[in-house]
Amino acid sequence: MRFLQTILFTALIIVLAAPQNAQARDKFLDIKEVTTESGITAWLVEDHSIPVIAMKFAFKGAGSTQDPADKQGLAQLLSNTMDEGAGDIPSEEFQKILRDLSISLSFSSGRDNYAGNLKTLSQNKERAFELMRLALNEPRFDEEPVERMRAANQSRIRSALSDPGWIAARIMNDVAYAGHPYALNSGGTISSLDAITLEDLHNFADTHLTKDRLSVAVAGDITEEELKTVLDDLFGKLPDSAPENTTEKLSLQNKNTSYVYKLDIPQTMIEIMQGGISRKDERYHHAQIMNFVLGSSGFGSRLTEEIREKRGLTYGIYSSLMTMDYFNGLSVSTSTANPNAGKMIDLITEQFQKMRSYTISQDELDNARSYLIGSLPLSLTSTDQIAGLMLSLQMDDLGVDYLDKREEAIQNATLDDIFKVSQKILAPENFVIVLVGSPEGIENAKTVDTLPNVE
């Protein structure tokens, strides 16, 4: 482990020193806030060492939470079709230009936000920005590409009906988020996708893709002054504001309840959910260390050691912290042979209980620190990765100095800090458990006969 720590530390020094000038070396990233005369703001990491520009942007609160219940998948279908022709350029020609010039332009929709991505060689930047401006401001939504993407989404749903992992996640959304927009299917249902019209796509874009919801992150071969002009050109004509977002915070639903969806397969897929912690909470970095030791690190984590290595009950088991606009959670995902399902739940519960009853070891703390501090710079090896990290910080309302504070918080975390956050967060008595398969040893579980929000 000392060898691994040395490698991570050396890589950290190299990555931090290489792309930045001498004045920037005191910072994790030399992030500049750029604001145009019209008030559009972006975060920029300027780097002229390679002729590439990456831009990532998002509209906060414009994700699938804004889909009407009878038109689930609306934001998803919008994201599939915004780059399928724009202005006077039809779909096939639009995509050909992107391919010929090696321009990457795409859109995506999550539960909370609607996002876009552009990556281009500097020599093609004018054409790349023009195509993106057209896609954002003048999408065509021609019938052929819309129907093609509608059918592709419906095909994806039908295919997923044979995937036990997808089924478990779909049921978990329904029961853990019951009564909230998160419970709906962000990818749409077969019937709701049929109900979405071309007018719906135009209305969603006009209503929710607005300047007051916009965040932008740029990395690469572009100056501050050039970026100001580009930002106004790309986003300046978007609507100023969106309607007030009335989506409410969510607490975990159906606590201390297990659900079983019967499938005749040899293994049971297991999903577990409990409450978590906000990324803006000052103890979040302590929770990251706790989760690393518990289950996010894979080999070496307590869940893997106790359940895979010692007992051979699973191929893989992982825990994850979830941070969303309206819910924070901690989840566990795994699978095991049907006869071992009950034993698996007991062992997971036992590890949660131990974690909140006793402090972790100094070696566990040191290893978590080394990985969490060292792995971040290793993940920032391209302009789009840097832009993506900056955008995620903006979407969570974290400052430009967050990365420097993060390292300090992790480095200064004590055994007692991790113990206290474990006691605060971990609550196996509140587990929501979903099992898909033919599990044995499970008592008092509710049977799920029909998958929600699919047909």
N, C-alpha and C positions, 0 to 999 in steps of 0.2 A: 504493500500500500504506500510505503514511503517513496518508492520508485514512481508510482502513479502521481503522487502529489508533486514530485519534482517536475514531471513532464507538464502537468497542468500549470504549474507556476511559471515555468519557462515560456510556455505558449502564451500565457497571459501577458508577460512582459513584451514579447515579440509583437503581438496583435495591437497592444495599446500604443507601442512606440512607432510602428511602421507607417501607417497612413496619415498621421497627423503631424503638424508642424510643432516646433518647440514650445510655442505658447499653449498648445492644446494638450500637452502631455499630462497636465495636472488633472485633466478631466477624463472620464471614461470615454465619452464621445464629445467632440467639439460641435455641439448643437447650436445653431443660430436660429433665432426667431425672426422670420421675414414677414413683414406686413405691407400690403400694397396700399395705394392711396384710397382705394375703395373699401379697405378694411378687411380684406381676405388675408388670413395668416397661415403660414406654413412653417414647419421645422425643417432645417436644412443641414446636412453634413456635406460640405463641399470637398470634393476629391477629384483632382484633375490628372491623377496618375494613370487612369484607364478611361477610354472614350465611351463611357456608358452612363446613362441616366436612368434612375429608377424612381418612380413616383407611386406612392400608395395613398389612397384617400378613402374617407368613409363618412357616411351620414348617420350620426348617432340617433338611435331611436327609430330608424327607418327600416328595421328588419321585419321578420315575419310576425312580430307582435302586432303589427298594423294590418295583417291580413284579416278580412272578414271571415267568420267561422264557416260560411258557405263557399268561400273562395280561398281555402287554404292552398298555399303554394304560389300565391300571386307575386310576392317579392322574389321568390325563387325563379318563376318563369320570366319575370322582368330581367333578372340578372342573366338568364340564358339568352335573351334576345336583344339586349341593348347593343351588342357588337355585331348583330346580324344585319348590317346595312344601316346607313345614316345619311341624311342630306339627300343628295341626288345619286348616291352610290348604293346600288342594290347589294344584297347579302353576299353573293358569290364573288363579286368584284371586290367588295370590302375585305373579305377574308383573304383573297389573293394578294391584295396590296400588303396586308400585314405579313403574310408569309414571305413574299418576295423581298421585303425590306427588313426581315427578321425583327419585326416589332411584336412585342407581347402586349396585348390589350385584353383585359377580361374584367368581368364583374362578378360579384358574389353576394349572397345574402345569408345572414345568420339570424338567430332569434332576435338579437338586439339591434344590429346595425346592417346597413347596406354599404358595400365597399367596392372599390375599383383598383385596378393595378395596371400600370404602364411601365414597360422597360424597353429602352431603345438604344442603339448606337448613336453617338453624338452626331454623326454625319447624316442621320435620318431624323433628327429631332423635330425639324419643322413639320415634316409630313406626319410624324407620330402624334405631335400635339394637335395638329389639325384633325386627324381622324378621331382622337379622343374628344375634342371639342364637339365634333359632329355627333358622336355617339351619345354624349351627355345632353346636348341641347336639341338635337334633331333626329332622334331615333325613328326609324321607319316603321317597325313592327309590321312588316309585310306578312300577308297571310301564310305563304309557304314556309318561311323559317319558323314562324310562331307555331304552326301546326306540327312541324317537325320536332320542335323542342317540347311541345306538349306531349306528343307521342313518346318521346324519349323518356320523359319523366314518368309517364304511366308505365312504361316498360320496366323502368328501374324499380318502381313499387312492386310490380308483379314478381320480378326476380327476387326482391328482398323478402318476399313472403316465404321463401325456402331457407332463409338465413336465420338460425336461432339467435345469433347475437343481435341482429337488427330487431327481431321480434321482442327480445328482452328489453332493449333500449326503448322501443315504442311503448311497451306496457309501462315501463318505469316513468316515462314522461307523463303518461296518463294518470298514474296514481300518485306520484310524488308532487306533481304540479296541478292537481285536480282543481278545476274552476278558474284557472289562470290561462292566458294566451300561450304560455309555455307548454301547456298540455296538448295543444293542437299540433298537427303535423306540418312542420315548416316546409317540407318537400311537397306538400299537397296530398290530397286523396285522389283516387281515380275519378270520382264524380266531381269533386271541386275543381280539378284542373279543366274538366270539360266546360265548367260554368264560367271560366275566365274569358272575357272578351278583349278585343283590341282596345276598346275604350277604357277598360279597367287598367290596362298597362299604361296608357297615356295618363290617366288620372292619378295613378299611384306615383308615377315619376314627377308629375307637376305638383303634387301635394306634399310629398315627403322628401324629395331630393332638393333641399333648400340650403341657402348659404348659412343660416343660423345653426344648422346641424353639421356643418362641414368641418372636417379636420384633414390636413394634408401633411405628408411627410415626403421629403425628397432627399436622395443621396446620389452623389456622383459628379459628373463633369458639367456643372452649371454654376454660374455666379449668382449672387444675391440680386443684383440689378436685373439680370436676364430673367430670373425666376419671378420677380414681381410682375413683369410684363406677361409672362406665360400664365400666371395665376389669374390675372384679370381676364385674359382672353378665354381661358378654359371655363372658369366658374362665374365670371362677372354677370352673365345674363340669366343665371339661375334665379328662381323665385327667392325673395328675401327671407321668408319665414314659413314655418309649417304650423298646422294647428297644434294646440296644447296637447301634450302627450298625457293621457289619463291612465296609463297602465300603472298598477299599484304593486308595491313590494309584496313578496310572497314568502310565507313560512312553509316549511316542509309539511306536506299533507300525509295522512294515513300512516303516522308513526307507529312503530312496533307492530307492523303487519307484514305478513308474507303472502305472496301471490304465486300461483303455479299455472303455467300454460303447458298442457300436456302435448308432447311430441314423442313419437316412437323413434328415438335416437339413443345411442349408447351413452352419450354424455349429457350432463345438465349444465346449461349456461347459467351463470349466477351474476346478478347485478345487485349491489347494495348501495343505498344512499342514506346520508344523514346530513345535518346542517354543517356549515363551514364558517369561513371568515372572509371579510372584505379585503381586497387588495390594498385599500387605502388605510386599513387598520394598522397601527404602529407595530402590532404583534404578528403581522402577516409573514415576515421573514422568519420569525421563530416557528410559525406553522409550517413553512417550507422545510425547515430542518427536521421538524417532527415527522412530516410526511415522507421525507427522504428516508429516514430511519425505518419508518413503519412499512412503506410499500412502494414508493415511487421509483426507487433506485433499482428495482429488479433484483438481480443477484446481489446478495449482501444485505438486502432488506430483511426485516424480521418476518414478514409474511412469507417471502420466498424461502428463507432458511427453514422455518418451522413446518411449512406445508408442502413445499416441493422437495427441498433437499433432505429433510429428515424423514418424511413420510411418503414422498412420491405420489401425492394425491392430485397433482395438477402439473401441467406443462408450464403455465405462467399465471401469475397473480400480481395485480398492480393496484395501488391506490392513487387517487388524483384529487387535487384541490380544484374546485370549480368556482370561477368568479364571473357572475353575470350581473346585468343591471338591476335585476329584481330578485335575485336569489344567489346565495353563496352556499356551496355544498362540498362534501367530501364523499367520493365514491370508491367502491372496490369492484373490480371486474375479474372474473375467473371462470373456470369450468372444471368439472371433475366427473368421474364415472358415476352413473346414477346411484349405486349403492352407497357412495361416499358423501352424498349431498348434505345430509344432516350433520355428519362429522365435520365437514368443511365449514359450515356455518358456525358450529361450536368453536372451532379453532380460530376463526377470524375474530369472533367475539372475545375469545380469551386474549388474543394479542392486543386488541383495543383496550381491554381492562388492564392488562399489564402496563401498557404505555401510559395510562393515566394514573397508575398506582405507584410507579417507581420511576426514578430519574433514569435517563439513558446513560450510557457510559461515556467517558471522555474520548475514547477511540471513535465511538459512533458520532459524537459531535465534531471531532476533528475531520473525519472523513466526509461528513456532510458539508462542512465549511469548504473544504478543498474542492469538492465537486461543484457546489453551487457558485462559488466565486470563479473557478477556473473554466467551467463549461460555457458560461455566457459569451466571453470573447471568442471562444472557438466556434460558436454558432454564427458569428458575424463576419463571414468570409466573403460576402458579396454585397453589392449596393442594395439589392432588393431586400436582403435580410436586415440590413441596417435600417432601411426605410420602414420595414414592417415592425421592427421593435419600437421605433419612434412613434409610429401610428398607434400601437397598442398603449403606449404611455399616455398619449393624448386622449384616447377613448376612455381611459380610466381616470382622467383628470389628475394625472401625476405630473410633476414639474420637470423641467429640463435637467435638474440636478438629481433626479430620482435614482439614476444608476449609481452615482457616487454615494448617495445615502444608503442604497441597498447594500453595497459592499461593506460599508462601515457597520451597518446593523447586523449583518451575518457574522462578520469578524468579531463583533463584541458580544454576541449572544452567549449566554451562560447556560449551564446545565439546569439551573433553577428556572430560567426563562422558558426553556423547552418543556420542563415539567408543568409549569403554570399554564402554558397554552394548551398542552395536552389535556389537562384537567378542564380547561375552559371549553374545548371543542369536542373532544371525543365523547360520544354518547351512544354506545351500542344498544342501550335500552330503547333508543328511538329509531333503530334501523327500519328502513323500508326495503324489503327483499323481494326480488323477482327471480323466479326459477323457470327455465324453459327446458323441457325434456321429460323424463320420467323419474323424478327424484325420489329417493327413499329416505326415511328418517326425518321427515318434515311434518310437524304437528300443527294443527289449527290454521293451515294455510287456506286462503281463499282461491277458488278455481276461476280462472279467466277462460271463458268459452269463445269469445269473439274479440278479435283485435280492434282496438279503437282507432278511429280516424285513419282508416286505410281505404275502404271502399267508397 
